[in-house]
Amino acid sequence: MTRRTNRTAWWLAVPILVAVAVPVVLSAGDDSSAASLRTARLADGQRAQSRDSVSQSVDDTRRTALVRAAESVAPSVVSINVLRRQTVRPRTLFEDMFLGPGTSRDVQGLGSGFVLDDRGYVLTNEHVVRGATEIIVTLSDGRDARAEIVGTDDVTDLALLRLVERPQGLRAAPLGTSDDLVIGEWVVAIGNPFGYLLSNPEPTVTVGVVSGVGRNIIPGDGTRTYYLDMIQTDASINPGNSGGALVNALGEVIGVNSSIISETGSNVGIGFAIPIDRARRVADALLREGHVRRAWVGVELREAEPNRFGRSQQLIVSNVVAGSPAAQAGLRAGMFIDSAGGRPIRNMLDWESRLLDLRVGEMLDVVATQGTAKRRVRLGTQDLPSLTAERVRAGSDFEFITLTPAIRAERGLTGEEGALLVGLSDAARRIGLQDGDLVVEINRTRIRSAQDAASILRRMSGRRTLVRMGLERRGRDTAVQFYIGG
């Protein structure tokens, strides 16, 4: 350290000594000092060139593939700000006196997304925009744009938005494929975690690896969302990252960041992304039709007897719906399902993940065991029976279909008859009813069809009447009471 300081001082002193001595000492014929000056300038130039060369070399090493990947996708990643109307229930007697039985307020939500193309379509998670009354998308350069929902799919947790007034210079994210991912390869997660705490709009970049592929997450919140065949990563994913891009080292989006496993709600290194190949299919369906058609094969399965650790490693056919693709292919009750689509089937999530990515009309190759013999069958697929069933409306609040054996198998219901709720107004949802509820009784009258339920509700609508609906909801009996008419 001392020697470096002395050397620096000596070099700084040279110009001063020369400036004083030159007018006095140099003569017209003496060029030795001039040569020394040229040598000094040459040395300075060489040092500057050397420094530039070292700096360039360091810059080259800093600009890794991950840096270039982040630069490629970050301009396409957006923040999504939503407002949703929420009913606030009083928590105390004091609040009840001033708020009444309930009041509504606007609640702000935040997520991420990325631009799919320059026409203004943005992909994000369904849970980011669920219940939104207003959506504002903030681009990476800080510009805001109002957005509307093109379509959502709660089963895969994906939503497609459209920017109402398309901003100039939109940059679509380059999309890759999720079919050839390698465990351990580098990935970059880009989104806006805790964006409400940051004043600048540029997305946050975190780095990790592909920790696993084909991950099935057991649903635990009672929703219809299936996190199946997911990409697992240790790249940091936090609240606000939902809907952002998971990017490979080539600068291509290979997943949609969606969920984490954490006891605290913050990142612990176990995050999951929806494979981009699935996201593409869902986005295309939402753009074309506004919804996703689910494939149905008409077979009910159950897990075989568990081992001493409580885990089952096989599925058994428990029922085959008459006339269904499964029946036509020759599947029978009692068969064991070994594989589907070339992948082993060990549990119900494995089976559901195979069906989730099937398009209606595609074939599914299945290997089944009956006794000691293995059978290879090709299952056709068709629309869900509930989609093709006749819908019966009761006013503007309720839409029913009649329960059939095929719909019973599709929805996993235990009831033999009833009216399935497939359409509800916002008012009907606020009283506690849900899509997929099976109505089995109304005011002690047994319901056997959609026409039964609609007829009773229509008769009651002429006067104010207390209605008690007996329901089957996710395998459990429950009831909802409300007033109708008047």
MIVOBA-364150 format. One record per residue (C-alpha): y, z, x; residue in one letter; residue number from 1. Coordinates in steps of 0.05 Angstrom, whole numbers. Example, Ala and Ser with C-alpha at 12.3 -4.5 7.8 and 13.67 -1.06 7.14 Angstrom:
2
+--------+--------+--------+-----+-----+
!     py !     pz !     px ! res !   n !
+--------+--------+--------+-----+-----+
!    -90 !    156 !    246 !   A !   1 !
!    -21 !    143 !    273 !   S !   2 !
+--------+--------+--------+-----+-----+
END
This chain:
486
+--------+--------+--------+-----+-----+
!     py !     pz !     px ! res !   n !
+--------+--------+--------+-----+-----+
!      0 !      0 !      0 !   M !   1 !
!     49 !     18 !     56 !   T !   2 !
!     35 !    -44 !     96 !   R !   3 !
!     45 !    -88 !     35 !   R !   4 !
!    112 !    -56 !     23 !   T !   5 !
!    135 !    -66 !     96 !   N !   6 !
!    113 !   -138 !     96 !   R !   7 !
!    151 !   -152 !     32 !   T !   8 !
!    214 !   -121 !     61 !   A !   9 !
!    209 !   -164 !    124 !   W !  10 !
!    203 !   -229 !     84 !   W !  11 !
!    262 !   -209 !     41 !   L !  12 !
!    304 !   -196 !    103 !   A !  13 !
!    292 !   -265 !    135 !   V !  14 !
!    342 !   -305 !     94 !   P !  15 !
!    397 !   -253 !    106 !   I !  16 !
!    389 !   -254 !    183 !   L !  17 !
!    388 !   -330 !    185 !   V !  18 !
!    449 !   -336 !    140 !   A !  19 !
!    489 !   -293 !    188 !   V !  20 !
!    463 !   -323 !    254 !   A !  21 !
!    464 !   -397 !    239 !   V !  22 !
!    539 !   -410 !    245 !   P !  23 !
!    543 !   -373 !    311 !   V !  24 !
!    480 !   -391 !    349 !   V !  25 !
!    462 !   -463 !    329 !   L !  26 !
!    491 !   -521 !    368 !   S !  27 !
!    490 !   -594 !    349 !   A !  28 !
!    431 !   -608 !    394 !   G !  29 !
!    389 !   -546 !    377 !   D !  30 !
!    336 !   -560 !    322 !   D !  31 !
!    287 !   -503 !    337 !   S !  32 !
!    315 !   -457 !    283 !   S !  33 !
!    317 !   -514 !    232 !   A !  34 !
!    243 !   -527 !    246 !   A !  35 !
!    230 !   -453 !    235 !   S !  36 !
!    265 !   -457 !    168 !   L !  37 !
!    224 !   -518 !    147 !   R !  38 !
!    160 !   -482 !    168 !   T !  39 !
!    181 !   -421 !    126 !   A !  40 !
!    196 !   -464 !     66 !   R !  41 !
!    130 !   -500 !     74 !   L !  42 !
!     93 !   -433 !     76 !   A !  43 !
!    130 !   -410 !     14 !   D !  44 !
!    110 !   -474 !    -22 !   G !  45 !
!     37 !   -466 !     -1 !   Q !  46 !
!     36 !   -395 !    -26 !   R !  47 !
!     67 !   -416 !    -93 !   A !  48 !
!     16 !   -472 !    -99 !   Q !  49 !
!    -40 !   -423 !    -82 !   S !  50 !
!    -15 !   -375 !   -135 !   R !  51 !
!    -11 !   -431 !   -186 !   D !  52 !
!    -82 !   -452 !   -168 !   S !  53 !
!   -108 !   -381 !   -176 !   V !  54 !
!    -71 !   -372 !   -241 !   S !  55 !
!   -100 !   -437 !   -267 !   Q !  56 !
!   -170 !   -415 !   -246 !   S !  57 !
!   -162 !   -349 !   -282 !   V !  58 !
!   -135 !   -384 !   -344 !   D !  59 !
!   -196 !   -429 !   -344 !   D !  60 !
!   -243 !   -369 !   -343 !   T !  61 !
!   -203 !   -335 !   -398 !   R !  62 !
!   -210 !   -394 !   -446 !   R !  63 !
!   -283 !   -383 !   -462 !   T !  64 !
!   -322 !   -417 !   -518 !   A !  65 !
!   -307 !   -357 !   -563 !   L !  66 !
!   -232 !   -365 !   -550 !   V !  67 !
!   -236 !   -438 !   -569 !   R !  68 !
!   -279 !   -422 !   -630 !   A !  69 !
!   -227 !   -372 !   -654 !   A !  70 !
!   -171 !   -422 !   -643 !   E !  71 !
!   -210 !   -475 !   -682 !   S !  72 !
!   -221 !   -433 !   -745 !   V !  73 !
!   -166 !   -380 !   -747 !   A !  74 !
!   -113 !   -427 !   -776 !   P !  75 !
!   -159 !   -440 !   -836 !   S !  76 !
!   -171 !   -366 !   -852 !   V !  77 !
!   -126 !   -336 !   -907 !   V !  78 !
!   -110 !   -269 !   -937 !   S !  79 !
!   -123 !   -262 !  -1012 !   I !  80 !
!    -81 !   -213 !  -1051 !   N !  81 !
!   -100 !   -198 !  -1123 !   V !  82 !
!    -74 !   -158 !  -1181 !   L !  83 !
!   -123 !   -132 !  -1232 !   R !  84 !
!   -111 !    -93 !  -1295 !   R !  85 !
!   -146 !    -25 !  -1294 !   Q !  86 !
!   -152 !     26 !  -1349 !   T !  87 !
!   -137 !     96 !  -1323 !   V !  88 !
!   -172 !    153 !  -1359 !   R !  89 !
!   -140 !    222 !  -1361 !   P !  90 !
!   -173 !    271 !  -1314 !   R !  91 !
!   -142 !    335 !  -1341 !   T !  92 !
!   -115 !    362 !  -1406 !   L !  93 !
!    -45 !    356 !  -1378 !   F !  94 !
!    -55 !    281 !  -1364 !   E !  95 !
!    -85 !    273 !  -1433 !   D !  96 !
!    -22 !    301 !  -1466 !   M !  97 !
!     23 !    251 !  -1430 !   F !  98 !
!    -22 !    191 !  -1419 !   L !  99 !
!    -63 !    193 !  -1482 !   G ! 100 !
!   -136 !    172 !  -1483 !   P ! 101 !
!   -124 !    118 !  -1430 !   G ! 102 !
!    -69 !     74 !  -1401 !   T ! 103 !
!    -69 !      9 !  -1362 !   S ! 104 !
!    -38 !     -5 !  -1295 !   R ! 105 !
!    -38 !    -61 !  -1243 !   D ! 106 !
!    -82 !    -47 !  -1183 !   V ! 107 !
!    -75 !    -87 !  -1119 !   Q ! 108 !
!   -135 !   -113 !  -1081 !   G ! 109 !
!   -143 !   -150 !  -1016 !   L ! 110 !
!   -194 !   -196 !   -984 !   G ! 111 !
!   -201 !   -257 !   -940 !   S ! 112 !
!   -223 !   -329 !   -949 !   G ! 113 !
!   -220 !   -396 !   -915 !   F ! 114 !
!   -196 !   -466 !   -932 !   V ! 115 !
!   -252 !   -515 !   -949 !   L ! 116 !
!   -211 !   -578 !   -951 !   D ! 117 !
!   -139 !   -603 !   -951 !   D ! 118 !
!   -139 !   -610 !  -1027 !   R ! 119 !
!   -127 !   -535 !  -1030 !   G ! 120 !
!   -196 !   -506 !  -1045 !   Y ! 121 !
!   -210 !   -437 !  -1016 !   V ! 122 !
!   -277 !   -401 !  -1012 !   L ! 123 !
!   -282 !   -325 !  -1017 !   T ! 124 !
!   -326 !   -270 !  -1046 !   N ! 125 !
!   -332 !   -261 !  -1121 !   E ! 126 !
!   -320 !   -186 !  -1115 !   H ! 127 !
!   -252 !   -201 !  -1081 !   V ! 128 !
!   -225 !   -236 !  -1144 !   V ! 129 !
!   -266 !   -201 !  -1198 !   R ! 130 !
!   -220 !   -183 !  -1257 !   G ! 131 !
!   -159 !   -212 !  -1223 !   A ! 132 !
!    -98 !   -227 !  -1267 !   T ! 133 !
!    -58 !   -257 !  -1209 !   E ! 134 !
!    -79 !   -285 !  -1141 !   I ! 135 !
!    -34 !   -299 !  -1082 !   I ! 136 !
!    -62 !   -332 !  -1020 !   V ! 137 !
!    -26 !   -321 !   -954 !   T ! 138 !
!    -37 !   -374 !   -901 !   L ! 139 !
!    -43 !   -357 !   -827 !   S ! 140 !
!     29 !   -380 !   -816 !   D ! 141 !
!     56 !   -331 !   -868 !   G ! 142 !
!     67 !   -379 !   -926 !   R ! 143 !
!     46 !   -354 !   -995 !   D ! 144 !
!     13 !   -397 !  -1049 !   A ! 145 !
!     -9 !   -380 !  -1119 !   R ! 146 !
!    -82 !   -392 !  -1133 !   A ! 147 !
!   -127 !   -400 !  -1193 !   E ! 148 !
!   -202 !   -389 !  -1200 !   I ! 149 !
!   -243 !   -453 !  -1205 !   V ! 150 !
!   -309 !   -416 !  -1215 !   G ! 151 !
!   -347 !   -354 !  -1193 !   T ! 152 !
!   -419 !   -336 !  -1183 !   D ! 153 !
!   -434 !   -262 !  -1185 !   D ! 154 !
!   -507 !   -272 !  -1166 !   V ! 155 !
!   -489 !   -298 !  -1096 !   T ! 156 !
!   -421 !   -263 !  -1093 !   D ! 157 !
!   -381 !   -327 !  -1083 !   L ! 158 !
!   -318 !   -353 !  -1114 !   A ! 159 !
!   -280 !   -419 !  -1108 !   L ! 160 !
!   -204 !   -418 !  -1114 !   L ! 161 !
!   -153 !   -474 !  -1118 !   R ! 162 !
!    -82 !   -468 !  -1092 !   L ! 163 !
!    -38 !   -487 !  -1151 !   V ! 164 !
!     18 !   -518 !  -1109 !   E ! 165 !
!    -17 !   -546 !  -1048 !   R ! 166 !
!     22 !   -528 !   -985 !   P ! 167 !
!     33 !   -581 !   -932 !   Q ! 168 !
!     -9 !   -579 !   -869 !   G ! 169 !
!    -70 !   -544 !   -896 !   L ! 170 !
!   -125 !   -542 !   -844 !   R ! 171 !
!   -197 !   -542 !   -868 !   A ! 172 !
!   -247 !   -499 !   -831 !   A ! 173 !
!   -302 !   -539 !   -794 !   P ! 174 !
!   -369 !   -522 !   -827 !   L ! 175 !
!   -434 !   -517 !   -789 !   G ! 176 !
!   -504 !   -500 !   -812 !   T ! 177 !
!   -540 !   -434 !   -819 !   S ! 178 !
!   -610 !   -463 !   -813 !   D ! 179 !
!   -616 !   -461 !   -738 !   D ! 180 !
!   -585 !   -394 !   -720 !   L ! 181 !
!   -613 !   -359 !   -659 !   V ! 182 !
!   -617 !   -283 !   -657 !   I ! 183 !
!   -572 !   -259 !   -601 !   G ! 184 !
!   -524 !   -318 !   -601 !   E ! 185 !
!   -449 !   -303 !   -600 !   W ! 186 !
!   -410 !   -303 !   -665 !   V ! 187 !
!   -337 !   -289 !   -684 !   V ! 188 !
!   -316 !   -255 !   -749 !   A ! 189 !
!   -247 !   -276 !   -772 !   I ! 190 !
!   -211 !   -243 !   -830 !   G ! 191 !
!   -158 !   -193 !   -850 !   N ! 192 !
!   -187 !   -122 !   -846 !   P ! 193 !
!   -139 !    -69 !   -872 !   F ! 194 !
!    -88 !   -125 !   -880 !   G ! 195 !
!    -43 !    -82 !   -922 !   Y ! 196 !
!    -29 !    -41 !   -859 !   L ! 197 !
!     -8 !   -101 !   -818 !   L ! 198 !
!     58 !   -137 !   -825 !   S ! 199 !
!     38 !   -202 !   -792 !   N ! 200 !
!     -5 !   -254 !   -828 !   P ! 201 !
!    -49 !   -279 !   -770 !   E ! 202 !
!   -122 !   -261 !   -780 !   P ! 203 !
!   -160 !   -211 !   -738 !   T ! 204 !
!   -216 !   -235 !   -692 !   V ! 205 !
!   -277 !   -193 !   -674 !   T ! 206 !
!   -337 !   -213 !   -632 !   V ! 207 !
!   -411 !   -198 !   -636 !   G ! 208 !
!   -478 !   -231 !   -640 !   V ! 209 !
!   -527 !   -253 !   -693 !   V ! 210 !
!   -567 !   -189 !   -701 !   S ! 211 !
!   -617 !   -217 !   -750 !   G ! 212 !
!   -630 !   -272 !   -801 !   V ! 213 !
!   -664 !   -274 !   -868 !   G ! 214 !
!   -642 !   -203 !   -884 !   R ! 215 !
!   -654 !   -179 !   -956 !   N ! 216 !
!   -610 !   -121 !   -978 !   I ! 217 !
!   -635 !    -77 !  -1035 !   I ! 218 !
!   -582 !    -77 !  -1091 !   P ! 219 !
!   -560 !     -7 !  -1108 !   G ! 220 !
!   -498 !    -14 !  -1152 !   D ! 221 !
!   -528 !    -40 !  -1216 !   G ! 222 !
!   -495 !   -109 !  -1209 !   T ! 223 !
!   -529 !   -177 !  -1213 !   R ! 224 !
!   -510 !   -193 !  -1141 !   T ! 225 !
!   -567 !   -209 !  -1094 !   Y ! 226 !
!   -553 !   -204 !  -1020 !   Y ! 227 !
!   -615 !   -243 !   -999 !   L ! 228 !
!   -632 !   -283 !   -936 !   D ! 229 !
!   -568 !   -258 !   -904 !   M ! 230 !
!   -542 !   -264 !   -833 !   I ! 231 !
!   -536 !   -196 !   -799 !   Q ! 232 !
!   -483 !   -186 !   -745 !   T ! 233 !
!   -452 !   -130 !   -705 !   D ! 234 !
!   -384 !   -165 !   -703 !   A ! 235 !
!   -337 !   -114 !   -734 !   S ! 236 !
!   -329 !   -124 !   -810 !   I ! 237 !
!   -284 !    -76 !   -848 !   N ! 238 !
!   -251 !    -71 !   -916 !   P ! 239 !
!   -209 !   -133 !   -925 !   G ! 240 !
!   -256 !   -177 !   -884 !   N ! 241 !
!   -295 !   -196 !   -947 !   S ! 242 !
!   -294 !   -272 !   -956 !   G ! 243 !
!   -274 !   -286 !   -884 !   G ! 244 !
!   -310 !   -333 !   -837 !   A ! 245 !
!   -368 !   -319 !   -789 !   L ! 246 !
!   -362 !   -371 !   -734 !   V ! 247 !
!   -410 !   -395 !   -680 !   N ! 248 !
!   -391 !   -410 !   -608 !   A ! 249 !
!   -381 !   -484 !   -626 !   L ! 250 !
!   -323 !   -465 !   -672 !   G ! 251 !
!   -362 !   -478 !   -737 !   E ! 252 !
!   -365 !   -432 !   -797 !   V ! 253 !
!   -438 !   -410 !   -807 !   I ! 254 !
!   -428 !   -353 !   -857 !   G ! 255 !
!   -383 !   -318 !   -907 !   V ! 256 !
!   -372 !   -245 !   -888 !   N ! 257 !
!   -391 !   -204 !   -949 !   S ! 258 !
!   -418 !   -134 !   -940 !   S ! 259 !
!   -434 !    -77 !   -893 !   I ! 260 !
!   -482 !    -18 !   -891 !   I ! 261 !
!   -442 !     45 !   -878 !   S ! 262 !
!   -439 !    116 !   -901 !   E ! 263 !
!   -364 !    119 !   -889 !   T ! 264 !
!   -341 !     52 !   -915 !   G ! 265 !
!   -320 !     29 !   -846 !   S ! 266 !
!   -356 !    -14 !   -795 !   N ! 267 !
!   -416 !     16 !   -760 !   V ! 268 !
!   -442 !    -49 !   -730 !   G ! 269 !
!   -485 !    -71 !   -789 !   I ! 270 !
!   -451 !   -127 !   -826 !   G ! 271 !
!   -477 !   -185 !   -868 !   F ! 272 !
!   -454 !   -256 !   -882 !   A ! 273 !
!   -476 !   -306 !   -935 !   I ! 274 !
!   -507 !   -367 !   -901 !   P ! 275 !
!   -458 !   -425 !   -903 !   I ! 276 !
!   -512 !   -473 !   -928 !   D ! 277 !
!   -519 !   -431 !   -991 !   R ! 278 !
!   -443 !   -424 !   -997 !   A ! 279 !
!   -435 !   -499 !   -994 !   R ! 280 !
!   -485 !   -510 !  -1050 !   R ! 281 !
!   -452 !   -458 !  -1094 !   V ! 282 !
!   -382 !   -485 !  -1080 !   A ! 283 !
!   -404 !   -556 !  -1097 !   D ! 284 !
!   -434 !   -531 !  -1163 !   A ! 285 !
!   -372 !   -491 !  -1181 !   L ! 286 !
!   -328 !   -552 !  -1167 !   L ! 287 !
!   -372 !   -599 !  -1207 !   R ! 288 !
!   -392 !   -556 !  -1267 !   E ! 289 !
!   -354 !   -490 !  -1261 !   G ! 290 !
!   -420 !   -451 !  -1257 !   H ! 291 !
!   -485 !   -450 !  -1219 !   V ! 292 !
!   -550 !   -472 !  -1252 !   R ! 293 !
!   -607 !   -426 !  -1233 !   R ! 294 !
!   -678 !   -452 !  -1223 !   A ! 295 !
!   -734 !   -421 !  -1265 !   W ! 296 !
!   -809 !   -427 !  -1256 !   V ! 297 !
!   -836 !   -381 !  -1310 !   G ! 298 !
!   -877 !   -330 !  -1272 !   V ! 299 !
!   -872 !   -254 !  -1270 !   E ! 300 !
!   -895 !   -217 !  -1208 !   L ! 301 !
!   -908 !   -145 !  -1191 !   R ! 302 !
!   -920 !   -110 !  -1125 !   E ! 303 !
!   -991 !    -93 !  -1105 !   A ! 304 !
!  -1014 !    -22 !  -1093 !   E ! 305 !
!   -972 !     10 !  -1038 !   P ! 306 !
!  -1001 !     34 !   -972 !   N ! 307 !
!  -1000 !    106 !   -950 !   R ! 308 !
!   -927 !     97 !   -927 !   F ! 309 !
!   -907 !     77 !   -997 !   G ! 310 !
!   -897 !      3 !   -981 !   R ! 311 !
!   -930 !    -56 !  -1013 !   S ! 312 !
!   -942 !   -120 !   -973 !   Q ! 313 !
!   -965 !   -166 !  -1029 !   Q ! 314 !
!   -944 !   -193 !  -1096 !   L ! 315 !
!   -990 !   -205 !  -1155 !   I ! 316 !
!   -979 !   -252 !  -1213 !   V ! 317 !
!   -973 !   -207 !  -1274 !   S ! 318 !
!   -955 !   -259 !  -1327 !   N ! 319 !
!   -946 !   -334 !  -1333 !   V ! 320 !
!   -902 !   -359 !  -1390 !   V ! 321 !
!   -938 !   -410 !  -1433 !   A ! 322 !
!   -913 !   -481 !  -1422 !   G ! 323 !
!   -873 !   -461 !  -1361 !   S ! 324 !
!   -875 !   -498 !  -1294 !   P ! 325 !
!   -918 !   -442 !  -1266 !   A ! 326 !
!   -969 !   -451 !  -1322 !   A ! 327 !
!   -969 !   -527 !  -1312 !   Q ! 328 !
!   -981 !   -518 !  -1237 !   A ! 329 !
!  -1042 !   -474 !  -1250 !   G ! 330 !
!  -1017 !   -404 !  -1230 !   L ! 331 !
!  -1055 !   -349 !  -1266 !   R ! 332 !
!  -1048 !   -274 !  -1275 !   A ! 333 !
!  -1083 !   -236 !  -1220 !   G ! 334 !
!  -1068 !   -286 !  -1164 !   M ! 335 !
!  -1035 !   -261 !  -1100 !   F ! 336 !
!   -974 !   -300 !  -1076 !   I ! 337 !
!   -980 !   -310 !  -1000 !   D ! 338 !
!   -921 !   -356 !   -985 !   S ! 339 !
!   -867 !   -398 !  -1018 !   A ! 340 !
!   -826 !   -453 !   -987 !   G ! 341 !
!   -864 !   -443 !   -922 !   G ! 342 !
!   -844 !   -370 !   -914 !   R ! 343 !
!   -887 !   -308 !   -925 !   P ! 344 !
!   -878 !   -269 !   -989 !   I ! 345 !
!   -886 !   -194 !   -981 !   R ! 346 !
!   -841 !   -165 !  -1035 !   N ! 347 !
!   -798 !   -183 !  -1094 !   M ! 348 !
!   -736 !   -194 !  -1052 !   L ! 349 !
!   -774 !   -246 !  -1011 !   D ! 350 !
!   -792 !   -282 !  -1075 !   W ! 351 !
!   -722 !   -278 !  -1105 !   E ! 352 !
!   -692 !   -305 !  -1040 !   S ! 353 !
!   -736 !   -367 !  -1046 !   R ! 354 !
!   -714 !   -379 !  -1118 !   L ! 355 !
!   -640 !   -366 !  -1104 !   L ! 356 !
!   -630 !   -428 !  -1062 !   D ! 357 !
!   -671 !   -475 !  -1106 !   L ! 358 !
!   -635 !   -528 !  -1146 !   R ! 359 !
!   -659 !   -545 !  -1216 !   V ! 360 !
!   -709 !   -601 !  -1210 !   G ! 361 !
!   -731 !   -585 !  -1139 !   E ! 362 !
!   -803 !   -569 !  -1123 !   M ! 363 !
!   -828 !   -504 !  -1092 !   L ! 364 !
!   -892 !   -504 !  -1051 !   D ! 365 !
!   -932 !   -440 !  -1062 !   V ! 366 !
!   -995 !   -414 !  -1029 !   V ! 367 !
!  -1035 !   -366 !  -1074 !   A ! 368 !
!  -1101 !   -329 !  -1065 !   T ! 369 !
!  -1151 !   -321 !  -1121 !   Q ! 370 !
!  -1211 !   -281 !  -1100 !   G ! 371 !
!  -1229 !   -308 !  -1032 !   T ! 372 !
!  -1201 !   -378 !  -1044 !   A ! 373 !
!  -1131 !   -401 !  -1026 !   K ! 374 !
!  -1095 !   -451 !  -1071 !   R ! 375 !
!  -1035 !   -493 !  -1054 !   R ! 376 !
!   -993 !   -511 !  -1115 !   V ! 377 !
!   -926 !   -546 !  -1126 !   R ! 378 !
!   -881 !   -512 !  -1176 !   L ! 379 !
!   -830 !   -552 !  -1214 !   G ! 380 !
!   -764 !   -519 !  -1232 !   T ! 381 !
!   -721 !   -521 !  -1294 !   Q ! 382 !
!   -659 !   -489 !  -1324 !   D ! 383 !
!   -662 !   -416 !  -1343 !   L ! 384 !
!   -687 !   -410 !  -1415 !   P ! 385 !
!   -626 !   -368 !  -1433 !   S ! 386 !
!   -580 !   -427 !  -1415 !   L ! 387 !
!   -615 !   -476 !  -1461 !   T ! 388 !
!   -624 !   -427 !  -1520 !   A ! 389 !
!   -582 !   -434 !  -1583 !   E ! 390 !
!   -521 !   -390 !  -1582 !   R ! 391 !
!   -498 !   -353 !  -1645 !   V ! 392 !
!   -427 !   -324 !  -1649 !   R ! 393 !
!   -403 !   -264 !  -1688 !   A ! 394 !
!   -328 !   -272 !  -1693 !   G ! 395 !
!   -291 !   -279 !  -1627 !   S ! 396 !
!   -321 !   -219 !  -1593 !   D ! 397 !
!   -397 !   -230 !  -1591 !   F ! 398 !
!   -445 !   -286 !  -1572 !   E ! 399 !
!   -520 !   -277 !  -1579 !   F ! 400 !
!   -585 !   -313 !  -1565 !   I ! 401 !
!   -653 !   -295 !  -1594 !   T ! 402 !
!   -702 !   -262 !  -1547 !   L ! 403 !
!   -763 !   -305 !  -1533 !   T ! 404 !
!   -823 !   -295 !  -1486 !   P ! 405 !
!   -791 !   -341 !  -1435 !   A ! 406 !
!   -723 !   -306 !  -1437 !   I ! 407 !
!   -759 !   -239 !  -1435 !   R ! 408 !
!   -793 !   -261 !  -1371 !   A ! 409 !
!   -729 !   -290 !  -1342 !   E ! 410 !
!   -689 !   -226 !  -1352 !   R ! 411 !
!   -745 !   -177 !  -1337 !   G ! 412 !
!   -738 !   -143 !  -1405 !   L ! 413 !
!   -789 !    -97 !  -1437 !   T ! 414 !
!   -770 !   -107 !  -1509 !   G ! 415 !
!   -810 !   -155 !  -1552 !   E ! 416 !
!   -753 !   -177 !  -1598 !   E ! 417 !
!   -678 !   -171 !  -1606 !   G ! 418 !
!   -612 !   -207 !  -1595 !   A ! 419 !
!   -588 !   -217 !  -1523 !   L ! 420 !
!   -513 !   -212 !  -1510 !   L ! 421 !
!   -492 !   -272 !  -1469 !   V ! 422 !
!   -418 !   -274 !  -1485 !   G ! 423 !
!   -367 !   -219 !  -1495 !   L ! 424 !
!   -292 !   -215 !  -1504 !   S ! 425 !
!   -251 !   -169 !  -1460 !   D ! 426 !
!   -244 !   -121 !  -1519 !   A ! 427 !
!   -320 !   -118 !  -1526 !   A ! 428 !
!   -328 !   -103 !  -1452 !   R ! 429 !
!   -277 !    -47 !  -1457 !   R ! 430 !
!   -319 !    -10 !  -1508 !   I ! 431 !
!   -378 !     -9 !  -1460 !   G ! 432 !
!   -419 !    -70 !  -1476 !   L ! 433 !
!   -445 !   -115 !  -1419 !   Q ! 434 !
!   -471 !   -186 !  -1412 !   D ! 435 !
!   -547 !   -182 !  -1413 !   G ! 436 !
!   -552 !   -123 !  -1461 !   D ! 437 !
!   -609 !   -131 !  -1510 !   L ! 438 !
!   -588 !   -109 !  -1580 !   V ! 439 !
!   -649 !    -79 !  -1615 !   V ! 440 !
!   -615 !    -40 !  -1671 !   E ! 441 !
!   -549 !    -38 !  -1708 !   I ! 442 !
!   -536 !     23 !  -1752 !   N ! 443 !
!   -611 !     37 !  -1758 !   R ! 444 !
!   -627 !    -35 !  -1777 !   T ! 445 !
!   -679 !    -69 !  -1733 !   R ! 446 !
!   -653 !   -132 !  -1699 !   I ! 447 !
!   -704 !   -188 !  -1690 !   R ! 448 !
!   -659 !   -248 !  -1675 !   S ! 449 !
!   -589 !   -270 !  -1657 !   A ! 450 !
!   -578 !   -289 !  -1730 !   Q ! 451 !
!   -595 !   -217 !  -1751 !   D ! 452 !
!   -543 !   -187 !  -1705 !   A ! 453 !
!   -488 !   -237 !  -1722 !   A ! 454 !
!   -500 !   -231 !  -1797 !   S ! 455 !
!   -494 !   -154 !  -1797 !   I ! 456 !
!   -431 !   -155 !  -1754 !   L ! 457 !
!   -398 !   -208 !  -1798 !   R ! 458 !
!   -411 !   -166 !  -1861 !   R ! 459 !
!   -380 !   -105 !  -1827 !   M ! 460 !
!   -318 !   -141 !  -1803 !   S ! 461 !
!   -284 !   -139 !  -1871 !   G ! 462 !
!   -271 !    -65 !  -1868 !   R ! 463 !
!   -263 !    -12 !  -1815 !   R ! 464 !
!   -334 !     10 !  -1800 !   T ! 465 !
!   -367 !     53 !  -1746 !   L ! 466 !
!   -420 !     12 !  -1710 !   V ! 467 !
!   -476 !     41 !  -1669 !   R ! 468 !
!   -514 !     -9 !  -1626 !   M ! 469 !
!   -581 !      9 !  -1597 !   G ! 470 !
!   -591 !    -28 !  -1532 !   L ! 471 !
!   -639 !    -41 !  -1475 !   E ! 472 !
!   -600 !    -45 !  -1410 !   R ! 473 !
!   -636 !    -57 !  -1344 !   R ! 474 !
!   -701 !    -28 !  -1371 !   G ! 475 !
!   -669 !     34 !  -1403 !   R ! 476 !
!   -652 !     51 !  -1474 !   D ! 477 !
!   -579 !     66 !  -1489 !   T ! 478 !
!   -529 !     61 !  -1545 !   A ! 479 !
!   -455 !     43 !  -1554 !   V ! 480 !
!   -411 !     64 !  -1613 !   Q ! 481 !
!   -346 !     30 !  -1634 !   F ! 482 !
!   -305 !     12 !  -1695 !   Y ! 483 !
!   -302 !    -59 !  -1723 !   I ! 484 !
!   -257 !    -91 !  -1775 !   G ! 485 !
!   -199 !    -61 !  -1813 !   G ! 486 !
+--------+--------+--------+-----+-----+
END
